[in-house]
Amino acid sequence: MFLSDKELMELTGYKRPGEQRRWLASHNWPFEIAANGYNRVLREEARNRLLSRHPRGESSSEPNLAILRELF
């Protein structure tokens, strides 16, 4: 249902929840803060965003897998 803490760290490049929140907010990612203070991003939101991004000026029905390289 939600990205794991490790996946959030890979997505944002940050381990601390406060830093992750700043990154998520600056990139317009919707998130919630759980009762334990950790961030929660819906897996479906991440999937949709990563599969729908295209380089500027390019339009394609194929997923842009280059975005995955930015995460790692």
N, C-alpha and C positions, 0 to 999 in steps of 0.2 A: 504494500500500500504506500509506504513512504521510502525515500532513499535512506540507506543506512548511514550511520555517522561516517563511515569510511568513504562512501560514495559522495557525501556532501563535502568531505575534505578534498576528494579528488576533483570535484566540480569547481569548488571555490579556490582551492589552493591554500586554504586556511584550516587550522585545527580548532582554534578557539571559537566558540559560538558567536561571540560579539563580532569578531572579524568576518565570520561567515555571513552574519546578518548584514553587515555593511556591503559586502560583495553582492549578496542576493538583491538587496535594495537598489544598489547602483546599476544592476543589470536587469531591473524590473522583473525579478522572479518572485512569484507569490510564495509566501511561506507563513507558517504559524510557529509560535514558540510553545513547546510542550511544558507541562507543569514542572519538569525537571530542568528547564532552562535550555534544553537543546532545541535546535531548529528542525522543522519538519517540512519537507517538500514532497508533494505528491509524485510518485513514480510516473504516473500517467502524464503529468505536466512536463516532467523532464523528458520523457520519451517524445512527446509531441514537439517540444521545442527543438530537440536535437535532430529529429527527422525532417523538420520543415524548414530549417535554415538553408539559405542559398547564398553563395558569394554575390556581392553587389553586381547588378546588371545581368545576372544569369538566372534563367528560369528553367526548371527541370522537374519532372515528376519523380526522379530518382532521389533517394536520400543523400544528403551531403555528409559523407562519412569523415570528411576532413575535420569537421567540428570535434569529432572524438579525439583527434590528435591533440587538440588544444587542452583537453582535460587531463592528459597524462604527461 
